[in-house]
Amino acid sequence: MFSSAVGVLFDGFAYGMLLFLLSVGLSVTLGMMNFVNLAHCTFAAVGGYCTVTVVNRLGWPFLAALPIAFVAGALLSVVLERLLFRRLYRASDLDQCLVTIGIAFMSIATFAWFYTTEPQSARPPAYLLGSVELMGRSFGIYRLFLTAVGLAITALLVYSLEYTRFGARVRAAVDNQRMARGLGIDVDRAFLFTFALGGGLAGLGGALAIEVIGLESTLPLSVILVYVLIVVAVGGLGSIRGSLVAAIVLGITDTAGKYYFPWLGAFLIYLVMVALLMWRPLGLFGKR
């Protein structure tokens, strides 16, 4: 029992780190910029399909494809922010939802046209597959890799946004635009950077998720968006720490539920979400 519990905690933690990468960008844009971007998971799918393309069709190594996935998600987010999203910053929540969910549906049709509706795969290198023995227990190497990547990105995000001058400018721009402009801060550039960072992390998460949850054309709405919205709601808007804690809690809960209570399926994660939001309506670390 103890051995299985350790394995469930480990797998759930790794899954939680993946959810964090997918959701932190939406938490920042929704919480700091008050922009409801339901097309956020399209960036994850773009990163996944770019990885599939460069690995399977161009013969690139899997690890070399990960920066491509980040850049692809970031570029798409920049294009959409410059051409469309910036026109909706002062629009109602309903208008933002309708436009962004429409983009998500258009992306699904585009993916199905170019890649069909069949599941796609991009196999990691052999040294990331299999398992390794640690303290007498077996741990999946790929999940160890996911955990390491997630922790490294978390540390880099916290340092960049909390302890650097550039991060202070970004926070000032999204907290009070008028004051930031008066201080000479380029608010448009700060918003652009925020979207690019969130889109890039989603693209990276989409590439890393191929081995864990697969990749198909309907993924932006059928799987990823649901879990991402749960993480954002439970963690609290605009809180990187909240997204991290919520992603880990929900990842472990979902994994444990499927292992110990298979008859509940994925329903357990919704029960946990309801319980946490009844306890903390603003999320674990939400302030508004």
Kinemage of the C-alpha trace (Angstrom):
@kinemage 1
@onewidth
@group {chain A} dominant
@subgroup {mainchain}
@vectorlist {calphas} color= white
{ca met a 1} P 0.000 0.000 0.000
{ca phe a 2} L 2.801 2.418 0.917
{ca ser a 3} L 4.682 1.638 -2.279
{ca ser a 4} L 1.603 2.267 -4.420
{ca ala a 5} L 0.889 5.513 -2.549
{ca val a 6} L 4.411 6.775 -3.285
{ca gly a 7} L 3.953 5.933 -6.956
{ca val a 8} L 0.581 7.702 -7.097
{ca leu a 9} L 2.011 10.799 -5.407
{ca phe a 10} L 4.932 10.868 -7.799
{ca asp a 11} L 2.791 10.428 -10.923
{ca gly a 12} L 0.271 12.959 -9.632
{ca phe a 13} L 2.989 15.506 -8.884
{ca ala a 14} L 4.445 15.132 -12.380
{ca tyr a 15} L 0.978 15.483 -13.892
{ca gly a 16} L 0.416 18.556 -11.737
{ca met a 17} L 3.587 20.174 -13.064
{ca leu a 18} L 2.272 19.604 -16.588
{ca leu a 19} L -1.053 21.216 -15.671
{ca phe a 20} L 0.856 24.158 -14.213
{ca leu a 21} L 2.736 24.768 -17.456
{ca leu a 22} L -0.534 24.658 -19.379
{ca ser a 23} L -2.479 26.918 -17.022
{ca val a 24} L -0.110 29.555 -15.642
{ca gly a 25} L -0.367 31.758 -18.740
{ca leu a 26} L -4.160 31.866 -18.534
{ca ser a 27} L -3.991 32.589 -14.800
{ca val a 28} L -1.760 35.602 -15.445
{ca thr a 29} L -3.722 37.060 -18.377
{ca leu a 30} L -7.095 36.447 -16.745
{ca gly a 31} L -6.094 37.523 -13.259
{ca met a 32} L -3.840 40.478 -14.033
{ca met a 33} L -5.224 41.730 -17.328
{ca asn a 34} L -8.895 40.781 -16.837
{ca phe a 35} L -8.950 39.150 -20.252
{ca val a 36} L -10.976 35.941 -20.637
{ca asn a 37} L -8.975 33.972 -23.188
{ca leu a 38} L -10.721 30.653 -23.828
{ca ala a 39} L -8.435 30.184 -26.826
{ca his a 40} L -5.462 29.775 -24.490
{ca cys a 41} L -5.305 26.009 -24.980
{ca thr a 42} L -5.048 26.529 -28.723
{ca phe a 43} L -1.469 27.622 -28.021
{ca ala a 44} L -0.861 24.266 -26.324
{ca ala a 45} L -2.228 22.390 -29.321
{ca val a 46} L -0.068 24.463 -31.691
{ca gly a 47} L 2.991 23.551 -29.657
{ca gly a 48} L 2.025 19.889 -29.759
{ca tyr a 49} L 1.422 19.806 -33.493
{ca cys a 50} L 4.646 21.692 -34.207
{ca thr a 51} L 6.485 19.072 -32.175
{ca val a 52} L 4.801 16.272 -34.107
{ca thr a 53} L 5.730 17.948 -37.390
{ca val a 54} L 9.410 18.564 -36.695
{ca val a 55} L 9.937 15.186 -35.004
{ca asn a 56} L 8.011 12.895 -37.349
{ca arg a 57} L 8.345 14.709 -40.674
{ca leu a 58} L 11.632 16.564 -40.362
{ca gly a 59} L 13.443 14.073 -38.156
{ca trp a 60} L 14.379 16.512 -35.387
{ca pro a 61} L 15.209 15.180 -31.899
{ca phe a 62} L 12.376 15.494 -29.397
{ca leu a 63} L 14.315 17.809 -27.078
{ca ala a 64} L 15.234 20.096 -29.969
{ca ala a 65} L 11.538 20.383 -30.821
{ca leu a 66} L 10.592 21.733 -27.377
{ca pro a 67} L 11.999 25.258 -27.997
{ca ile a 68} L 10.146 25.237 -31.334
{ca ala a 69} L 6.919 24.462 -29.475
{ca phe a 70} L 7.535 27.361 -27.081
{ca val a 71} L 8.265 29.782 -29.924
{ca ala a 72} L 5.228 28.610 -31.902
{ca gly a 73} L 2.884 29.195 -28.965
{ca ala a 74} L 4.466 32.566 -28.239
{ca leu a 75} L 4.281 33.728 -31.865
{ca leu a 76} L 0.633 32.755 -32.231
{ca ser a 77} L -0.237 34.565 -29.009
{ca val a 78} L 1.624 37.677 -30.197
{ca val a 79} L -0.197 37.677 -33.534
{ca leu a 80} L -3.605 37.264 -31.900
{ca glu a 81} L -2.845 39.887 -29.264
{ca arg a 82} L -1.712 42.470 -31.813
{ca leu a 83} L -4.475 41.823 -34.334
{ca leu a 84} L -7.464 40.931 -32.181
{ca phe a 85} L -7.141 40.667 -28.419
{ca arg a 86} L -5.965 44.237 -27.820
{ca arg a 87} L -9.273 45.429 -29.326
{ca leu a 88} L -11.166 43.443 -26.693
{ca tyr a 89} L -9.419 44.573 -23.499
{ca arg a 90} L -12.293 46.880 -22.615
{ca ala a 91} L -15.018 44.665 -24.040
{ca ser a 92} L -17.428 42.742 -21.833
{ca asp a 93} L -16.598 39.296 -20.509
{ca leu a 94} L -19.254 37.817 -22.787
{ca asp a 95} L -17.695 39.379 -25.890
{ca gln a 96} L -14.264 38.083 -24.893
{ca cys a 97} L -15.646 34.591 -24.278
{ca leu a 98} L -17.499 34.457 -27.588
{ca val a 99} L -14.559 35.650 -29.661
{ca thr a 100} L -11.944 33.450 -28.008
{ca ile a 101} L -14.109 30.324 -27.968
{ca gly a 102} L -14.732 30.946 -31.670
{ca ile a 103} L -10.975 31.007 -32.246
{ca ala a 104} L -10.697 27.702 -30.380
{ca phe a 105} L -13.317 26.073 -32.634
{ca met a 106} L -11.598 27.457 -35.733
{ca ser a 107} L -8.283 26.012 -34.543
{ca ile a 108} L -9.875 22.589 -34.041
{ca ala a 109} L -11.141 22.617 -37.631
{ca thr a 110} L -7.722 23.730 -38.867
{ca phe a 111} L -5.911 20.946 -36.994
{ca ala a 112} L -8.391 18.375 -38.300
{ca trp a 113} L -7.872 19.623 -41.875
{ca phe a 114} L -4.079 19.387 -41.816
{ca tyr a 115} L -3.533 16.496 -39.401
{ca thr a 116} L -6.871 14.606 -39.585
{ca thr a 117} L -8.799 13.701 -36.451
{ca glu a 118} L -6.560 10.743 -35.632
{ca pro a 119} L -4.408 10.908 -32.480
{ca gln a 120} L -0.850 12.044 -33.133
{ca ser a 121} L 2.357 11.083 -31.331
{ca ala a 122} L 5.959 12.251 -31.068
{ca arg a 123} L 7.997 9.677 -29.225
{ca pro a 124} L 10.644 11.000 -26.818
{ca pro a 125} L 14.184 9.613 -27.030
{ca ala a 126} L 14.876 6.217 -25.524
{ca tyr a 127} L 16.736 7.664 -22.553
{ca leu a 128} L 13.566 9.446 -21.418
{ca leu a 129} L 11.495 6.274 -21.525
{ca gly a 130} L 11.381 3.402 -19.105
{ca ser a 131} L 11.941 3.714 -15.372
{ca val a 132} L 14.716 4.109 -12.844
{ca glu a 133} L 15.114 2.579 -9.400
{ca leu a 134} L 15.365 5.083 -6.532
{ca met a 135} L 15.376 3.942 -2.897
{ca gly a 136} L 13.987 0.585 -3.904
{ca arg a 137} L 11.074 2.007 -5.909
{ca ser a 138} L 10.533 2.445 -9.625
{ca phe a 139} L 9.917 5.908 -11.087
{ca gly a 140} L 9.147 6.800 -14.687
{ca ile a 141} L 12.017 8.693 -16.293
{ca tyr a 142} L 9.746 10.858 -18.422
{ca arg a 143} L 7.770 11.947 -15.360
{ca leu a 144} L 11.024 12.778 -13.600
{ca phe a 145} L 11.886 14.884 -16.630
{ca leu a 146} L 8.465 16.603 -16.461
{ca thr a 147} L 8.955 17.369 -12.786
{ca ala a 148} L 12.430 18.811 -13.345
{ca val a 149} L 11.263 21.014 -16.236
{ca gly a 150} L 8.240 22.230 -14.289
{ca leu a 151} L 10.244 23.117 -11.187
{ca ala a 152} L 12.917 24.911 -13.229
{ca ile a 153} L 10.324 26.993 -15.091
{ca thr a 154} L 8.502 27.790 -11.859
{ca ala a 155} L 11.686 29.096 -10.265
{ca leu a 156} L 12.500 31.132 -13.380
{ca leu a 157} L 8.988 32.614 -13.525
{ca val a 158} L 8.935 33.607 -9.880
{ca tyr a 159} L 12.373 35.177 -10.107
{ca ser a 160} L 11.632 37.027 -13.358
{ca leu a 161} L 8.270 38.458 -12.291
{ca glu a 162} L 8.934 39.051 -8.611
{ca tyr a 163} L 12.604 39.981 -8.262
{ca thr a 164} L 13.629 41.824 -11.429
{ca arg a 165} L 13.033 45.368 -12.640
{ca phe a 166} L 11.405 44.095 -15.810
{ca gly a 167} L 8.996 42.001 -13.747
{ca ala a 168} L 8.130 45.056 -11.667
{ca arg a 169} L 7.319 46.969 -14.853
{ca val a 170} L 5.087 44.159 -16.076
{ca arg a 171} L 3.213 44.027 -12.757
{ca ala a 172} L 2.832 47.789 -12.715
{ca ala a 173} L 1.510 47.821 -16.277
{ca val a 174} L -1.140 45.215 -15.625
{ca asp a 175} L -2.127 46.594 -12.209
{ca asn a 176} L -2.585 50.274 -13.130
{ca gln a 177} L -2.210 51.225 -16.783
{ca arg a 178} L -2.642 54.971 -16.303
{ca met a 179} L -0.051 55.218 -13.553
{ca ala a 180} L 2.360 52.982 -15.477
{ca arg a 181} L 2.078 55.157 -18.586
{ca gly a 182} L 2.707 58.229 -16.444
{ca leu a 183} L 5.929 56.645 -15.219
{ca gly a 184} L 7.070 56.027 -18.791
{ca ile a 185} L 6.386 52.281 -18.895
{ca asp a 186} L 5.450 50.877 -22.292
{ca val a 187} L 2.166 49.195 -21.334
{ca asp a 188} L 1.549 47.751 -24.803
{ca arg a 189} L 4.918 46.018 -24.732
{ca ala a 190} L 4.227 44.676 -21.229
{ca phe a 191} L 0.907 43.204 -22.374
{ca leu a 192} L 2.578 41.727 -25.428
{ca phe a 193} L 5.288 40.118 -23.297
{ca thr a 194} L 2.678 38.704 -20.914
{ca phe a 195} L 0.747 37.067 -23.738
{ca ala a 196} L 3.910 35.788 -25.405
{ca leu a 197} L 5.152 34.223 -22.181
{ca gly a 198} L 1.814 32.601 -21.405
{ca gly a 199} L 1.387 31.335 -24.966
{ca gly a 200} L 4.941 30.036 -25.083
{ca leu a 201} L 4.568 28.109 -21.824
{ca ala a 202} L 1.290 26.645 -23.076
{ca gly a 203} L 3.007 25.575 -26.296
{ca leu a 204} L 5.788 23.930 -24.308
{ca gly a 205} L 3.210 22.224 -22.105
{ca gly a 206} L 1.358 20.970 -25.156
{ca ala a 207} L 4.548 19.407 -26.506
{ca leu a 208} L 5.346 17.747 -23.183
{ca ala a 209} L 1.756 16.527 -22.820
{ca ile a 210} L 1.852 14.375 -25.965
{ca glu a 211} L 3.426 11.447 -24.130
{ca val a 212} L 1.043 11.797 -21.164
{ca ile a 213} L -2.422 12.609 -22.563
{ca gly a 214} L -1.892 12.310 -26.311
{ca leu a 215} L -2.694 14.813 -29.033
{ca glu a 216} L -5.745 15.139 -31.244
{ca ser a 217} L -7.580 17.959 -32.961
{ca thr a 218} L -10.266 18.420 -30.277
{ca leu a 219} L -7.761 18.604 -27.425
{ca pro a 220} L -7.968 22.402 -26.910
{ca leu a 221} L -11.585 22.091 -25.752
{ca ser a 222} L -12.222 18.471 -24.843
{ca val a 223} L -9.451 17.945 -22.301
{ca ile a 224} L -6.977 20.752 -21.763
{ca leu a 225} L -9.332 23.727 -21.377
{ca val a 226} L -11.448 21.999 -18.718
{ca tyr a 227} L -8.480 21.122 -16.516
{ca val a 228} L -6.799 24.479 -17.096
{ca leu a 229} L -9.907 26.391 -16.028
{ca ile a 230} L -10.184 24.234 -12.915
{ca val a 231} L -6.562 24.974 -11.993
{ca val a 232} L -7.039 28.718 -12.545
{ca ala a 233} L -10.270 28.797 -10.521
{ca val a 234} L -8.899 26.782 -7.603
{ca gly a 235} L -5.510 28.524 -7.511
{ca gly a 236} L -6.854 32.059 -7.684
{ca leu a 237} L -6.590 34.589 -10.479
{ca gly a 238} L -3.189 36.094 -11.189
{ca ser a 239} L -1.308 33.990 -8.653
{ca ile a 240} L 1.618 31.916 -9.905
{ca arg a 241} L 1.910 30.273 -6.500
{ca gly a 242} L -1.814 29.531 -6.523
{ca ser a 243} L -1.633 27.947 -9.970
{ca leu a 244} L 1.290 25.795 -8.864
{ca val a 245} L -0.358 24.568 -5.666
{ca ala a 246} L -3.716 23.996 -7.357
{ca ala a 247} L -2.134 22.112 -10.254
{ca ile a 248} L -0.231 19.803 -7.880
{ca val a 249} L -3.278 19.177 -5.671
{ca leu a 250} L -5.531 18.486 -8.630
{ca gly a 251} L -2.909 16.382 -10.400
{ca ile a 252} L -2.457 14.149 -7.354
{ca thr a 253} L -6.213 14.013 -6.775
{ca asp a 254} L -6.951 13.026 -10.360
{ca thr a 255} L -4.235 10.370 -10.404
{ca ala a 256} L -5.251 8.940 -7.020
{ca gly a 257} L -8.905 8.920 -7.992
{ca lys a 258} L -8.268 6.957 -11.162
{ca tyr a 259} L -6.007 4.514 -9.287
{ca tyr a 260} L -7.960 3.930 -6.074
{ca phe a 261} L -11.513 4.800 -7.191
{ca pro a 262} L -11.753 3.862 -10.879
{ca trp a 263} L -15.532 3.697 -10.642
{ca leu a 264} L -15.521 7.473 -10.063
{ca gly a 265} L -13.368 8.089 -13.128
{ca ala a 266} L -12.422 11.742 -13.492
{ca phe a 267} L -15.365 12.881 -11.362
{ca leu a 268} L -13.283 13.115 -8.184
{ca ile a 269} L -11.405 16.168 -9.431
{ca tyr a 270} L -14.707 18.039 -9.761
{ca leu a 271} L -15.686 17.108 -6.216
{ca val a 272} L -12.370 18.464 -4.951
{ca met a 273} L -12.844 21.643 -6.983
{ca val a 274} L -16.305 22.242 -5.538
{ca ala a 275} L -15.096 21.591 -1.983
{ca leu a 276} L -12.108 23.932 -2.319
{ca leu a 277} L -14.156 26.720 -3.880
{ca met a 278} L -16.812 26.424 -1.174
{ca trp a 279} L -14.012 26.820 1.370
{ca arg a 280} L -12.130 29.530 -0.563
{ca pro a 281} L -14.495 31.135 -3.131
{ca leu a 282} L -11.682 33.322 -4.519
{ca gly a 283} L -9.318 30.376 -4.874
{ca leu a 284} L -6.495 29.227 -2.634
{ca phe a 285} L -4.432 32.391 -3.163
{ca gly a 286} L -6.919 34.652 -4.941
{ca lys a 287} L -7.337 38.225 -3.798
{ca arg a 288} L -10.293 39.275 -5.939
